[in-house]
């Protein structure tokens, strides 16, 4: 997004800073954790760079690419579904559990993509009417 906004200079500085931080923390964390320290460093710096880039987009360009309430809603739904399916897996036979799992996945998929499904179905009916 920053590249498409022609903010190349900032992107380059950001890359240099985060690569430098990654090298520094690789060096610091490699001694106590070995190869895992390098992975920790790279993961942490990647997450920090994404958060910083999001903050910068929101501050400078007034672009909000993340809807926190939608994220919270979807996370809560996923957690509840996980708990329900974990309990059902322990008490039901496997074929019943698989059926319930697939049906619940389909319902969740349909709920989350409701607008896209309606748009697709209306496009299909539009295409059929234009063929005649």
N, CA, C and O atoms as a GROMACS GRO file, in nm:
protein
  528
    1UNK      N    1   0.083  -0.119   0.000
    1UNK     CA    2   0.000   0.000   0.000
    1UNK      C    3   0.086   0.125   0.000
    1UNK      O    4   0.056   0.221  -0.070
    2UNK      N    5   0.194   0.124   0.077
    2UNK     CA    6   0.282   0.241   0.078
    2UNK      C    7   0.349   0.260  -0.057
    2UNK      O    8   0.371   0.374  -0.099
    3UNK      N    9   0.382   0.151  -0.125
    3UNK     CA   10   0.442   0.163  -0.257
    3UNK      C   11   0.341   0.220  -0.356
    3UNK      O   12   0.376   0.305  -0.438
    4UNK      N   13   0.217   0.175  -0.349
    4UNK     CA   14   0.115   0.227  -0.440
    4UNK      C   15   0.084   0.373  -0.412
    4UNK      O   16   0.034   0.444  -0.500
    5UNK      N   17   0.113   0.420  -0.290
    5UNK     CA   18   0.094   0.561  -0.257
    5UNK      C   19   0.217   0.644  -0.294
    5UNK      O   20   0.224   0.764  -0.264
    6UNK      N   21   0.315   0.581  -0.359
    6UNK     CA   22   0.438   0.645  -0.405
    6UNK      C   23   0.522   0.699  -0.290
    6UNK      O   24   0.588   0.802  -0.302
    7UNK      N   25   0.518   0.630  -0.178
    7UNK     CA   26   0.598   0.668  -0.062
    7UNK      C   27   0.721   0.578  -0.057
    7UNK      O   28   0.749   0.515   0.046
    8UNK      N   29   0.795   0.572  -0.167
    8UNK     CA   30   0.908   0.481  -0.184
    8UNK      C   31   1.020   0.511  -0.086
    8UNK      O   32   1.080   0.420  -0.030
    9UNK      N   33   1.048   0.638  -0.065
    9UNK     CA   34   1.157   0.676   0.026
    9UNK      C   35   1.130   0.623   0.167
    9UNK      O   36   1.220   0.569   0.231
   10UNK      N   37   1.008   0.639   0.213
   10UNK     CA   38   0.973   0.590   0.347
   10UNK      C   39   0.981   0.438   0.353
   10UNK      O   40   1.029   0.383   0.452
   11UNK      N   41   0.936   0.370   0.248
   11UNK     CA   42   0.942   0.224   0.244
   11UNK      C   43   1.086   0.176   0.252
   11UNK      O   44   1.116   0.080   0.323
   12UNK      N   45   1.176   0.243   0.180
   12UNK     CA   46   1.317   0.205   0.184
   12UNK      C   47   1.377   0.227   0.323
   12UNK      O   48   1.450   0.141   0.372
   13UNK      N   49   1.347   0.339   0.384
   13UNK     CA   50   1.398   0.364   0.520
   13UNK      C   51   1.341   0.262   0.618
   13UNK      O   52   1.412   0.213   0.706
   14UNK      N   53   1.216   0.233   0.602
   14UNK     CA   54   1.152   0.134   0.689
   14UNK      C   55   1.220  -0.002   0.674
   14UNK      O   56   1.245  -0.070   0.774
   15UNK      N   57   1.248  -0.042   0.552
   15UNK     CA   58   1.315  -0.170   0.528
   15UNK      C   59   1.454  -0.171   0.590
   15UNK      O   60   1.491  -0.270   0.655
   16UNK      N   61   1.530  -0.066   0.573
   16UNK     CA   62   1.666  -0.060   0.631
   16UNK      C   63   1.659  -0.068   0.783
   16UNK      O   64   1.737  -0.142   0.844
   17UNK      N   65   1.568   0.005   0.844
   17UNK     CA   66   1.556   0.005   0.990
   17UNK      C   67   1.517  -0.134   1.041
   17UNK      O   68   1.577  -0.184   1.136
   18UNK      N   69   1.418  -0.196   0.979
   18UNK     CA   70   1.372  -0.325   1.029
   18UNK      C   71   1.470  -0.438   0.998
   18UNK      O   72   1.479  -0.534   1.075
   19UNK      N   73   1.542  -0.430   0.888
   19UNK     CA   74   1.646  -0.529   0.862
   19UNK      C   75   1.757  -0.515   0.966
   19UNK      O   76   1.808  -0.614   1.018
   20UNK      N   77   1.794  -0.390   0.996
   20UNK     CA   78   1.894  -0.365   1.100
   20UNK      C   79   1.850  -0.418   1.236
   20UNK      O   80   1.929  -0.481   1.307
   21UNK      N   81   1.725  -0.393   1.272
   21UNK     CA   82   1.673  -0.445   1.398
   21UNK      C   83   1.672  -0.597   1.399
   21UNK      O   84   1.702  -0.659   1.501
   22UNK      N   85   1.637  -0.657   1.286
   22UNK     CA   86   1.635  -0.802   1.276
   22UNK      C   87   1.775  -0.859   1.295
   22UNK      O   88   1.792  -0.958   1.367
   23UNK      N   89   1.875  -0.799   1.231
   23UNK     CA   90   2.013  -0.846   1.246
   23UNK      C   91   2.058  -0.834   1.390
   23UNK      O   92   2.121  -0.925   1.445
   24UNK      N   93   2.027  -0.720   1.453
   24UNK     CA   94   2.067  -0.698   1.591
   24UNK      C   95   2.004  -0.801   1.684
   24UNK      O   96   2.072  -0.861   1.766
   25UNK      N   97   1.874  -0.821   1.671
   25UNK     CA   98   1.806  -0.916   1.761
   25UNK      C   99   1.840  -1.061   1.727
   25UNK      O  100   1.837  -1.147   1.815
   26UNK      N  101   1.872  -1.090   1.600
   26UNK     CA  102   1.925  -1.223   1.567
   26UNK      C  103   2.051  -1.249   1.648
   26UNK      O  104   2.067  -1.355   1.708
   27UNK      N  105   2.139  -1.152   1.648
   27UNK     CA  106   2.267  -1.164   1.718
   27UNK      C  107   2.246  -1.178   1.869
   27UNK      O  108   2.311  -1.259   1.935
   28UNK      N  109   2.154  -1.098   1.923
   28UNK     CA  110   2.129  -1.101   2.068
   28UNK      C  111   2.062  -1.231   2.110
   28UNK      O  112   2.100  -1.289   2.212
   29UNK      N  113   1.963  -1.278   2.034
   29UNK     CA  114   1.885  -1.394   2.075
   29UNK      C  115   1.945  -1.528   2.032
   29UNK      O  116   1.900  -1.634   2.076
   30UNK      N  117   2.047  -1.523   1.946
   30UNK     CA  118   2.104  -1.648   1.898
   30UNK      C  119   2.179  -1.722   2.008
   30UNK      O  120   2.174  -1.844   2.016
   31UNK      N  121   2.250  -1.647   2.094
   31UNK     CA  122   2.327  -1.714   2.200
   31UNK      C  123   2.238  -1.788   2.300
   31UNK      O  124   2.264  -1.904   2.329
   32UNK      N  125   2.134  -1.723   2.354
   32UNK     CA  126   2.055  -1.798   2.454
   32UNK      C  127   1.961  -1.902   2.394
   32UNK      O  128   1.932  -2.003   2.458
   33UNK      N  129   1.911  -1.879   2.270
   33UNK     CA  130   1.808  -1.968   2.214
   33UNK      C  131   1.852  -2.046   2.090
   33UNK      O  132   1.777  -2.132   2.043
   34UNK      N  133   1.968  -2.019   2.036
   34UNK     CA  134   2.015  -2.088   1.916
   34UNK      C  135   1.934  -2.046   1.794
   34UNK      O  136   1.899  -1.929   1.777
   35UNK      N  137   1.904  -2.144   1.709
   35UNK     CA  138   1.828  -2.115   1.587
   35UNK      C  139   1.688  -2.064   1.618
   35UNK      O  140   1.633  -1.984   1.543
   36UNK      N  141   1.632  -2.109   1.728
   36UNK     CA  142   1.499  -2.061   1.767
   36UNK      C  143   1.501  -1.911   1.795
   36UNK      O  144   1.403  -1.842   1.770
   37UNK      N  145   1.613  -1.860   1.847
   37UNK     CA  146   1.626  -1.716   1.872
   37UNK      C  147   1.619  -1.635   1.745
   37UNK      O  148   1.560  -1.527   1.742
   38UNK      N  149   1.678  -1.689   1.638
   38UNK     CA  150   1.671  -1.621   1.509
   38UNK      C  151   1.527  -1.619   1.460
   38UNK      O  152   1.480  -1.518   1.407
   39UNK      N  153   1.456  -1.730   1.476
   39UNK     CA  154   1.315  -1.736   1.436
   39UNK      C  155   1.231  -1.641   1.520
   39UNK      O  156   1.143  -1.573   1.467
   40UNK      N  157   1.257  -1.635   1.652
   40UNK     CA  158   1.183  -1.541   1.738
   40UNK      C  159   1.206  -1.398   1.692
   40UNK      O  160   1.111  -1.320   1.681
   41UNK      N  161   1.330  -1.366   1.665
   41UNK     CA  162   1.364  -1.230   1.623
   41UNK      C  163   1.293  -1.194   1.494
   41UNK      O  164   1.232  -1.087   1.483
   42UNK      N  165   1.302  -1.281   1.395
   42UNK     CA  166   1.240  -1.254   1.266
   42UNK      C  167   1.088  -1.240   1.279
   42UNK      O  168   1.028  -1.152   1.219
   43UNK      N  169   1.028  -1.327   1.358
   43UNK     CA  170   0.882  -1.320   1.377
   43UNK      C  171   0.843  -1.191   1.447
   43UNK      O  172   0.749  -1.123   1.405
   44UNK      N  173   0.915  -1.157   1.553
   44UNK     CA  174   0.882  -1.035   1.628
   44UNK      C  175   0.901  -0.910   1.543
   44UNK      O  176   0.815  -0.822   1.544
   45UNK      N  177   1.010  -0.902   1.470
   45UNK     CA  178   1.034  -0.784   1.387
   45UNK      C  179   0.931  -0.777   1.274
   45UNK      O  180   0.889  -0.667   1.238
   46UNK      N  181   0.891  -0.890   1.219
   46UNK     CA  182   0.787  -0.889   1.114
   46UNK      C  183   0.656  -0.836   1.168
   46UNK      O  184   0.589  -0.755   1.104
   47UNK      N  185   0.617  -0.883   1.288
   47UNK     CA  186   0.492  -0.834   1.348
   47UNK      C  187   0.501  -0.685   1.380
   47UNK      O  188   0.406  -0.611   1.357
   48UNK      N  189   0.615  -0.642   1.433
   48UNK     CA  190   0.632  -0.500   1.466
   48UNK      C  191   0.626  -0.416   1.339
   48UNK      O  192   0.567  -0.308   1.340
   49UNK      N  193   0.686  -0.463   1.230
   49UNK     CA  194   0.684  -0.384   1.106
   49UNK      C  195   0.542  -0.373   1.049
   49UNK      O  196   0.506  -0.269   0.994
   50UNK      N  197   0.463  -0.479   1.061
   50UNK     CA  198   0.326  -0.474   1.012
   50UNK      C  199   0.243  -0.376   1.097
   50UNK      O  200   0.167  -0.296   1.043
   51UNK      N  201   0.259  -0.383   1.228
   51UNK     CA  202   0.186  -0.291   1.317
   51UNK      C  203   0.228  -0.147   1.289
   51UNK      O  204   0.144  -0.058   1.283
   52UNK      N  205   0.358  -0.125   1.271
   52UNK     CA  206   0.406   0.011   1.244
   52UNK      C  207   0.354   0.062   1.110
   52UNK      O  208   0.310   0.176   1.100
   53UNK      N  209   0.358  -0.023   1.006
   53UNK     CA  210   0.308   0.020   0.875
   53UNK      C  211   0.159   0.051   0.882
   53UNK      O  212   0.113   0.147   0.819
   54UNK      N  213   0.082  -0.028   0.956
   54UNK     CA  214  -0.061   0.000   0.973
   54UNK      C  215  -0.081   0.134   1.044
   54UNK      O  216  -0.164   0.216   1.004
   55UNK      N  217  -0.005   0.154   1.151
   55UNK     CA  218  -0.015   0.279   1.227
   55UNK      C  219   0.019   0.397   1.137
   55UNK      O  220  -0.048   0.500   1.142
   56UNK      N  221   0.122   0.383   1.054
   56UNK     CA  222   0.164   0.491   0.965
   56UNK      C  223   0.056   0.521   0.861
   56UNK      O  224   0.028   0.637   0.833
   57UNK      N  225  -0.003   0.418   0.803
   57UNK     CA  226  -0.110   0.439   0.706
   57UNK      C  227  -0.229   0.511   0.770
   57UNK      O  228  -0.289   0.600   0.709
   58UNK      N  229  -0.262   0.472   0.891
   58UNK     CA  230  -0.376   0.532   0.960
   58UNK      C  231  -0.346   0.677   0.997
   58UNK      O  232  -0.433   0.764   0.987
   59UNK      N  233  -0.222   0.704   1.041
   59UNK     CA  234  -0.186   0.839   1.086
   59UNK      C  235  -0.167   0.936   0.970
   59UNK      O  236  -0.224   1.044   0.968
   60UNK      N  237  -0.086   0.896   0.873
   60UNK     CA  238  -0.048   0.988   0.767
   60UNK      C  239  -0.152   0.998   0.656
   60UNK      O  240  -0.180   1.106   0.606
   61UNK      N  241  -0.207   0.885   0.617
   61UNK     CA  242  -0.297   0.882   0.501
   61UNK      C  243  -0.444   0.863   0.539
   61UNK      O  244  -0.531   0.862   0.452
   62UNK      N  245  -0.471   0.848   0.666
   62UNK     CA  246  -0.609   0.828   0.714
   62UNK      C  247  -0.673   0.704   0.651
   62UNK      O  248  -0.792   0.704   0.621
   63UNK      N  249  -0.591   0.600   0.631
   63UNK     CA  250  -0.640   0.475   0.573
   63UNK      C  251  -0.650   0.372   0.686
   63UNK      O  252  -0.549   0.340   0.749
   64UNK      N  253  -0.768   0.322   0.709
   64UNK     CA  254  -0.787   0.217   0.809
   64UNK      C  255  -0.818   0.088   0.734
   64UNK      O  256  -0.925   0.074   0.675
   65UNK      N  257  -0.724  -0.004   0.736
   65UNK     CA  258  -0.742  -0.129   0.663
   65UNK      C  259  -0.781  -0.244   0.753
   65UNK      O  260  -0.785  -0.359   0.709
   66UNK      N  261  -0.810  -0.214   0.877
   66UNK     CA  262  -0.839  -0.319   0.974
   66UNK      C  263  -0.959  -0.278   1.057
   66UNK      O  264  -0.956  -0.176   1.126
   67UNK      N  265  -1.065  -0.357   1.050
   67UNK     CA  266  -1.184  -0.331   1.129
   67UNK      C  267  -1.176  -0.417   1.256
   67UNK      O  268  -1.201  -0.537   1.252
   68UNK      N  269  -1.141  -0.354   1.367
   68UNK     CA  270  -1.116  -0.427   1.491
   68UNK      C  271  -1.242  -0.497   1.542
   68UNK      O  272  -1.232  -0.610   1.591
   69UNK      N  273  -1.356  -0.435   1.530
   69UNK     CA  274  -1.480  -0.497   1.580
   69UNK      C  275  -1.515  -0.622   1.498
   69UNK      O  276  -1.561  -0.721   1.553
   70UNK      N  277  -1.494  -0.617   1.367
   70UNK     CA  278  -1.518  -0.736   1.285
   70UNK      C  279  -1.421  -0.847   1.324
   70UNK      O  280  -1.460  -0.964   1.333
   71UNK      N  281  -1.296  -0.811   1.347
   71UNK     CA  282  -1.196  -0.909   1.391
   71UNK      C  283  -1.237  -0.973   1.523
   71UNK      O  284  -1.228  -1.094   1.539
   72UNK      N  285  -1.283  -0.890   1.617
   72UNK     CA  286  -1.327  -0.940   1.747
   72UNK      C  287  -1.447  -1.032   1.732
   72UNK      O  288  -1.454  -1.138   1.796
   73UNK      N  289  -1.540  -0.993   1.649
   73UNK     CA  290  -1.660  -1.073   1.625
   73UNK      C  291  -1.624  -1.209   1.566
   73UNK      O  292  -1.672  -1.312   1.614
   74UNK      N  293  -1.539  -1.210   1.464
   74UNK     CA  294  -1.499  -1.335   1.400
   74UNK      C  295  -1.417  -1.422   1.495
   74UNK      O  296  -1.430  -1.545   1.494
   75UNK      N  297  -1.332  -1.360   1.575
   75UNK     CA  298  -1.252  -1.437   1.671
   75UNK      C  299  -1.341  -1.503   1.775
   75UNK      O  300  -1.320  -1.619   1.810
   76UNK      N  301  -1.440  -1.431   1.824
   76UNK     CA  302  -1.532  -1.488   1.922
   76UNK      C  303  -1.611  -1.604   1.861
   76UNK      O  304  -1.630  -1.707   1.925
   77UNK      N  305  -1.656  -1.586   1.738
   77UNK     CA  306  -1.730  -1.694   1.672
   77UNK      C  307  -1.641  -1.817   1.653
   77UNK      O  308  -1.685  -1.930   1.675
   78UNK      N  309  -1.517  -1.796   1.612
   78UNK     CA  310  -1.425  -1.908   1.594
   78UNK      C  311  -1.398  -1.980   1.726
   78UNK      O  312  -1.395  -2.103   1.729
   79UNK      N  313  -1.379  -1.905   1.832
   79UNK     CA  314  -1.352  -1.966   1.962
   79UNK      C  315  -1.470  -2.048   2.011
   79UNK      O  316  -1.453  -2.160   2.059
   80UNK      N  317  -1.590  -1.993   1.998
   80UNK     CA  318  -1.711  -2.065   2.039
   80UNK      C  319  -1.728  -2.192   1.956
   80UNK      O  320  -1.759  -2.298   2.010
   81UNK      N  321  -1.707  -2.181   1.826
   81UNK     CA  322  -1.718  -2.298   1.739
   81UNK      C  323  -1.613  -2.403   1.776
   81UNK      O  324  -1.642  -2.523   1.777
   82UNK      N  325  -1.494  -2.359   1.807
   82UNK     CA  326  -1.387  -2.452   1.848
   82UNK      C  327  -1.426  -2.527   1.976
   82UNK      O  328  -1.408  -2.648   1.983
   83UNK      N  329  -1.478  -2.456   2.075
   83UNK     CA  330  -1.517  -2.520   2.201
   83UNK      C  331  -1.630  -2.621   2.176
   83UNK      O  332  -1.625  -2.733   2.226
   84UNK      N  333  -1.730  -2.581   2.100
   84UNK     CA  334  -1.843  -2.670   2.073
   84UNK      C  335  -1.796  -2.796   2.000
   84UNK      O  336  -1.834  -2.907   2.037
   85UNK      N  337  -1.713  -2.778   1.897
   85UNK     CA  338  -1.667  -2.894   1.820
   85UNK      C  339  -1.573  -2.982   1.900
   85UNK      O  340  -1.574  -3.104   1.882
   86UNK      N  341  -1.493  -2.926   1.989
   86UNK     CA  342  -1.405  -3.006   2.074
   86UNK      C  343  -1.487  -3.094   2.168
   86UNK      O  344  -1.456  -3.211   2.187
   87UNK      N  345  -1.591  -3.037   2.226
   87UNK     CA  346  -1.678  -3.114   2.315
   87UNK      C  347  -1.750  -3.224   2.236
   87UNK      O  348  -1.758  -3.338   2.280
   88UNK      N  349  -1.803  -3.187   2.120
   88UNK     CA  350  -1.875  -3.285   2.038
   88UNK      C  351  -1.783  -3.398   1.992
   88UNK      O  352  -1.826  -3.513   1.983
   89UNK      N  353  -1.659  -3.367   1.962
   89UNK     CA  354  -1.565  -3.470   1.916
   89UNK      C  355  -1.542  -3.576   2.023
   89UNK      O  356  -1.523  -3.693   1.992
   90UNK      N  357  -1.544  -3.533   2.147
   90UNK     CA  358  -1.520  -3.627   2.256
   90UNK      C  359  -1.640  -3.716   2.287
   90UNK      O  360  -1.624  -3.826   2.339
   91UNK      N  361  -1.762  -3.667   2.256
   91UNK     CA  362  -1.880  -3.744   2.297
   91UNK      C  363  -1.953  -3.813   2.182
   91UNK      O  364  -2.036  -3.902   2.206
   92UNK      N  365  -1.926  -3.776   2.057
   92UNK     CA  366  -1.999  -3.833   1.944
   92UNK      C  367  -1.912  -3.930   1.866
   92UNK      O  368  -1.790  -3.921   1.869
   93UNK      N  369  -1.977  -4.024   1.795
   93UNK     CA  370  -1.900  -4.109   1.702
   93UNK      C  371  -1.839  -4.023   1.591
   93UNK      O  372  -1.886  -3.913   1.562
   94UNK      N  373  -1.733  -4.075   1.531
   94UNK     CA  374  -1.657  -3.995   1.434
   94UNK      C  375  -1.741  -3.951   1.314
   94UNK      O  376  -1.730  -3.836   1.272
   95UNK      N  377  -1.824  -4.039   1.258
   95UNK     CA  378  -1.900  -4.001   1.139
   95UNK      C  379  -2.002  -3.892   1.171
   95UNK      O  380  -2.027  -3.805   1.087
   96UNK      N  381  -2.061  -3.895   1.290
   96UNK     CA  382  -2.156  -3.790   1.330
   96UNK      C  383  -2.081  -3.658   1.349
   96UNK      O  384  -2.126  -3.552   1.305
   97UNK      N  385  -1.966  -3.666   1.415
   97UNK     CA  386  -1.886  -3.547   1.436
   97UNK      C  387  -1.843  -3.484   1.303
   97UNK      O  388  -1.849  -3.362   1.287
   98UNK      N  389  -1.800  -3.568   1.208
   98UNK     CA  390  -1.757  -3.517   1.078
   98UNK      C  391  -1.873  -3.449   1.005
   98UNK      O  392  -1.854  -3.346   0.940
   99UNK      N  393  -1.990  -3.506   1.015
   99UNK     CA  394  -2.108  -3.447   0.951
   99UNK      C  395  -2.140  -3.312   1.013
   99UNK      O  396  -2.163  -3.214   0.942
  100UNK      N  397  -2.141  -3.306   1.145
  100UNK     CA  398  -2.169  -3.179   1.214
  100UNK      C  399  -2.061  -3.076   1.184
  100UNK      O  400  -2.091  -2.959   1.162
  101UNK      N  401  -1.935  -3.119   1.182
  101UNK     CA  402  -1.825  -3.028   1.152
  101UNK      C  403  -1.836  -2.970   1.013
  101UNK      O  404  -1.816  -2.850   0.994
  102UNK      N  405  -1.868  -3.053   0.914
  102UNK     CA  406  -1.881  -3.003   0.776
  102UNK      C  407  -2.001  -2.911   0.760
  102UNK      O  408  -1.992  -2.810   0.691
  103UNK      N  409  -2.111  -2.946   0.822
  103UNK     CA  410  -2.230  -2.859   0.814
  103UNK      C  411  -2.204  -2.725   0.882
  103UNK      O  412  -2.242  -2.620   0.829
  104UNK      N  413  -2.140  -2.726   0.999
  104UNK     CA  414  -2.112  -2.600   1.068
  104UNK      C  415  -2.012  -2.516   0.989
  104UNK      O  416  -2.023  -2.394   0.987
  105UNK      N  417  -1.914  -2.581   0.925
  105UNK     CA  418  -1.821  -2.506   0.841
  105UNK      C  419  -1.894  -2.440   0.725
  105UNK      O  420  -1.869  -2.324   0.693
  106UNK      N  421  -1.986  -2.514   0.661
  106UNK     CA  422  -2.062  -2.458   0.550
  106UNK      C  423  -2.148  -2.340   0.595
  106UNK      O  424  -2.154  -2.238   0.526
  107UNK      N  425  -2.213  -2.352   0.710
  107UNK     CA  426  -2.296  -2.242   0.762
  107UNK      C  427  -2.210  -2.120   0.792
  107UNK      O  428  -2.247  -2.008   0.758
  108UNK      N  429  -2.094  -2.141   0.855
  108UNK     CA  430  -2.004  -2.029   0.885
  108UNK      C  431  -1.954  -1.965   0.756
  108UNK      O  432  -1.947  -1.843   0.746
  109UNK      N  433  -1.919  -2.047   0.657
  109UNK     CA  434  -1.874  -1.995   0.528
  109UNK      C  435  -1.984  -1.912   0.462
  109UNK      O  436  -1.957  -1.802   0.413
  110UNK      N  437  -2.105  -1.963   0.462
  110UNK     CA  438  -2.217  -1.892   0.399
  110UNK      C  439  -2.246  -1.762   0.473
  110UNK      O  440  -2.275  -1.661   0.409
  111UNK      N  441  -2.239  -1.763   0.605
  111UNK     CA  442  -2.264  -1.642   0.684
  111UNK      C  443  -2.159  -1.535   0.655
  111UNK      O  444  -2.192  -1.418   0.638
  112UNK      N  445  -2.032  -1.575   0.650
  112UNK     CA  446  -1.924  -1.478   0.631
  112UNK      C  447  -1.917  -1.426   0.488
  112UNK      O  448  -1.864  -1.317   0.465
  113UNK      N  449  -1.969  -1.502   0.392
  113UNK     CA  450  -1.962  -1.462   0.252
  113UNK      C  451  -2.099  -1.436   0.191
  113UNK      O  452  -2.118  -1.452   0.070
  114UNK      N  453  -2.193  -1.396   0.273
  114UNK     CA  454  -2.331  -1.378   0.229
  114UNK      C  455  -2.342  -1.279   0.112
  114UNK      O  456  -2.410  -1.308   0.014
  115UNK      N  457  -2.276  -1.165   0.122
  115UNK     CA  458  -2.285  -1.065   0.016
  115UNK      C  459  -2.225  -1.117  -0.114
  115UNK      O  460  -2.280  -1.095  -0.222
  116UNK      N  461  -2.112  -1.185  -0.104
  116UNK     CA  462  -2.046  -1.239  -0.222
  116UNK      C  463  -2.133  -1.346  -0.290
  116UNK      O  464  -2.140  -1.351  -0.412
  117UNK      N  465  -2.198  -1.429  -0.211
  117UNK     CA  466  -2.284  -1.534  -0.266
  117UNK      C  467  -2.403  -1.472  -0.338
  117UNK      O  468  -2.437  -1.515  -0.449
  118UNK      N  469  -2.468  -1.371  -0.277
  118UNK     CA  470  -2.581  -1.305  -0.342
  118UNK      C  471  -2.537  -1.238  -0.473
  118UNK      O  472  -2.608  -1.244  -0.573
  119UNK      N  473  -2.420  -1.175  -0.470
  119UNK     CA  474  -2.370  -1.109  -0.590
  119UNK      C  475  -2.343  -1.211  -0.701
  119UNK      O  476  -2.374  -1.188  -0.818
  120UNK      N  477  -2.285  -1.325  -0.663
  120UNK     CA  478  -2.257  -1.431  -0.761
  120UNK      C  479  -2.386  -1.487  -0.819
  120UNK      O  480  -2.396  -1.506  -0.940
  121UNK      N  481  -2.486  -1.514  -0.733
  121UNK     CA  482  -2.612  -1.569  -0.782
  121UNK      C  483  -2.686  -1.470  -0.870
  121UNK      O  484  -2.746  -1.510  -0.970
  122UNK      N  485  -2.685  -1.342  -0.837
  122UNK     CA  486  -2.751  -1.244  -0.921
  122UNK      C  487  -2.678  -1.227  -1.053
  122UNK      O  488  -2.741  -1.199  -1.155
  123UNK      N  489  -2.546  -1.244  -1.054
  123UNK     CA  490  -2.470  -1.235  -1.178
  123UNK      C  491  -2.503  -1.354  -1.268
  123UNK      O  492  -2.512  -1.338  -1.390
  124UNK      N  493  -2.520  -1.472  -1.211
  124UNK     CA  494  -2.554  -1.590  -1.290
  124UNK      C  495  -2.692  -1.573  -1.354
  124UNK      O  496  -2.709  -1.606  -1.472
  125UNK      N  497  -2.788  -1.523  -1.278
  125UNK     CA  498  -2.922  -1.505  -1.336
  125UNK      C  499  -2.919  -1.395  -1.443
  125UNK      O  500  -2.992  -1.404  -1.542
  126UNK      N  501  -2.836  -1.294  -1.424
  126UNK     CA  502  -2.821  -1.189  -1.524
  126UNK      C  503  -2.761  -1.246  -1.652
  126UNK      O  504  -2.805  -1.212  -1.762
  127UNK      N  505  -2.663  -1.331  -1.638
  127UNK     CA  506  -2.598  -1.392  -1.757
  127UNK      C  507  -2.695  -1.485  -1.829
  127UNK      O  508  -2.697  -1.487  -1.952
  128UNK      N  509  -2.776  -1.562  -1.756
  128UNK     CA  510  -2.874  -1.652  -1.819
  128UNK      C  511  -2.979  -1.573  -1.896
  128UNK      O  512  -3.018  -1.613  -2.006
  129UNK      N  513  -3.025  -1.461  -1.841
  129UNK     CA  514  -3.127  -1.381  -1.909
  129UNK      C  515  -3.073  -1.313  -2.034
  129UNK      O  516  -3.150  -1.286  -2.127
  130UNK      N  517  -2.944  -1.286  -2.038
  130UNK     CA  518  -2.886  -1.221  -2.157
  130UNK      C  519  -2.853  -1.322  -2.268
  130UNK      O  520  -2.834  -1.280  -2.382
  131UNK      N  521  -2.846  -1.450  -2.238
  131UNK     CA  522  -2.819  -1.552  -2.340
  131UNK      C  523  -2.938  -1.579  -2.430
  131UNK      O  524  -2.921  -1.618  -2.545
  132UNK      N  525  -3.056  -1.560  -2.378
  132UNK     CA  526  -3.178  -1.594  -2.454
  132UNK      C  527  -3.204  -1.500  -2.564
  132UNK      O  528  -3.303  -1.516  -2.636
   0.00000   0.00000   0.00000
